[in-house]
Amino acid sequence: MIAVVDYHKGNLLSVQRGLEALGASVLVTDDAAAIARADAIVLPGVGAFADAAESMRALGQLTAVRERIALGVPFLGICLGMHLMFEEGTEGAPQEDDEESSHNAQGLAVLPGVVDRMPRRDAQGRAHKVPHVGWNQVVPPADGKNAAGRPAEAAFASPLFAGIDPGEFFYFTHSYVVPDGPFSIAETTHATAFPCAVQYGDAAFGVQFHPEKSSDAGSKLLGNFIAIAKGA
């Protein structure tokens, strides 16, 4: 059973349908106890970081999800769901004038760093529209390493992208990006290159794009996650 986490912030039907169309058994739930029993977890992305994190905290979901990830239970965070894998996020958090004080919202803290607003200009000063909305290419990370510490090759190294060609297009809609790091397993470029997929351990993943809205490539990625969940 794959639990799709409902933190009362939006419509989860497209994610549920995308998984069920591939033969997965899905439970959409806000119950932390049910999440703690699930064979795999999907955390969809709806709303702002601070608001979503507070809802998950109030419902007991943050602790349940964090503990399951620590146990190696397969996890997929989508868009905001990927953001919530990190320590902190600025979206929706009250900001103070004191630069030395952090009032960022607290996430799952599975991965290190702060999720912040996407830059509106590239290195040459050219303006880019934010939010970043639409189809964009996804490629292996360019820093020479992937989540497993191996040199990046022409093909994706992570099993989440098995059978997906570098340069494939996925659908994005977001204004915030996660920090770069060795956890990056894919990236895309809009104003700047940024991680669009991350991995923690063997079975916890996050994607910035929406696979449930990304046609055949998105369906392939969801199918890969289902296979990872079954293998676990």
N, C-alpha and C positions, 0 to 999 in steps of 0.2 A: 504494500500500500504506500503510495506517495501522498504525503500531506502537503496541500497547498495552503500556506499560511494566510489567514484572513485577519488583518489588523484594522478592519472597519474603515478603510480609506478608499475603496474603489471597486470596480467590477473585475472579478477574477475569472469570468466565464471563458474568455479567449484562451487563457493558460490552461484551464481545465479541459476545454475541448481539444486543444492541441495535443495534450498528453493522452487523452482518452482515444483520440483518432489513431494513435500509434499502439493501442492495446494496453495502456497502463491502467491500473486500478487507482482511482484518485479520490481523495477525501478533502474537500475544502472545509477548513475548520479554524475556529479561533481558540480552541481548547488546548491549553498548554499540555495537559495530560495526554491528549490524543497525538499531539506533535511528538511528545517524548516516546510514544510507542511506534511511530511510523518507521517504515523501512527506508524511506528517503524523504527529503524535504525540499520543496520549492518555495522560495520567498519572492513573490512578484514585486514589481515596482510601481507604486502609485503614491503621489503626494510628495511632501517635503521631508527631508531627513529628520529634523527635530520632532516634527509631529508624529511621524511613523514610529520613531524610536520610543517616544513617550507612550504611545498606544501599546506597543509591544511590551514595554516594561510593565505597564498597568495590568496587562492581561497575563503576565507571567511568561510571555513567549520568548523574550530575550534570553532568559536563563535556560529555558528548555532547548532552544535552537543552539545556543553556545555549547551546552553539554553534549548534545547529539553530534555536533561537528567534532568535538574533542574525542569522541568515541569512534570516529571514522565513518559515521553514517553519511551516505551520499547526500550532497546539498547543492542546490543551484539557486543563486541569487540573480534576479533579472532586473536590470536598470537600477532603480533605487535599492532593490534587494542586494545588488552587488555593493552599492555604496555602504549599506549597513554592515557589511563584513568588516569595515575598517574601524579604527579607534574613535574617530571624531568626524563630524561634518558641520560645515558652516551654514548650510541651507536651513533657513527658518530659525536659527539660533540667535538670541539677542547678542549683539556685539557692543562692547564697551570701548570707550576712548583709550583706555589704558592698554597699550600694545603688549605689555608683559602679562596681561591676564587673559586666560582662555575661558570663554563662555560657550564653546562649541558644544553641540549635542553629542552625547556618547552613544556609540554603536556597539556592535557585537565584540569588537576588538579581536577578531580572529586574525586580521592583518594590520600591520602598523601604518600610521599616517593619517592625514586629514584630507577629507573630500572637500574640494573647493570649487568655486565658480570657474567655468571655462573662459579662457582669455578671448577677447573680441578681436584682437589683432595678431597677426603672425609676426615672425622675426623681421620681415621687410616692411612692417607697418601697414599692411593691407588689412582692411576691415573684413570680418566674417560675421555672418548672421548668427546670433545666439538668441533663442535655443537652436541647437543643431538638430534639424528635423529632416528626415528623408533617408534615402539609400546611400550607403557609403561602403567602400572596400575595407575588408579585414585581412590583415597579413600577419605573419609571424613577427615576434618582437625583433627590433633592429639592433638591440644592444649586445647581441651575440650570445645571449644565454636565455634559457627558458626556466620554468619552475623546477625542473629536475636538475638544473645546473649544467646541462649539456649545451654545447655550441648550437645555436640556431641553424637550421638547415632550410632548404627551399620549402619543405613541407611542414605543416604544423606538427609539433611534437606531442601535444596533449591528446589523450583519447577522446576528449570532448569534441575535437575537430576531426576525428577519424573519417576519411572519405570526403573531406571538404577541401577544395583547392584554395591555396593562397590567392588573395585578390577577389574572393567571392564577396558579393554584396549582401548586406544585412540592413534592416530598418532601424534607424535611431530616432529618438526624441528625448533630448536632455539638455540641461544648462550647466551641469556640474560634472567634474571628472575626478577620477581617483588618482592618487600619486603613483609615480613609477616605482618599480622595484623588481627584484628577482622573481616575484610571484606572477609577473605578467606573462601570459601565454599567447596573447594576440594584441595587435594595436591597429588604430586607424588614425587618420589625420583630418582635422578641421581646425584651422588656425594654428594648431600645434599637434604633434603626434602625442597620443595618449593611450594608456592601456584600455582596451575594450573587452578584455577577458582576463581573468585571474584564476589562480589555482592555489589551494592550501592543502598540503598533504596529497593523498592519492585520490580523494573523492569529493572534495569541496571546491566548487567553482562559482564564478560570478561572470556575468556578461552584461556589457553596457547596452547593447542592442536588444531588440525584442524578438526572440526566435519565433514566438507564436504569431508574429506579423511579418515574418521574413520568408514566406513562400517555401520553396523546396529546400533551400539551404537551412532555414530555421527548423523545418521539420526533421531534417537529417541530424541537426545538433540535438534536438530534443530526443530523438531516437537513440543517439549515442549516450545521452544521460540516462535514459531508461535502461540501456544495456549495462552501464556502469552500476546502476542500482541493483539490477538482477544479479550481476556478478558478485556484488558485495554480500 
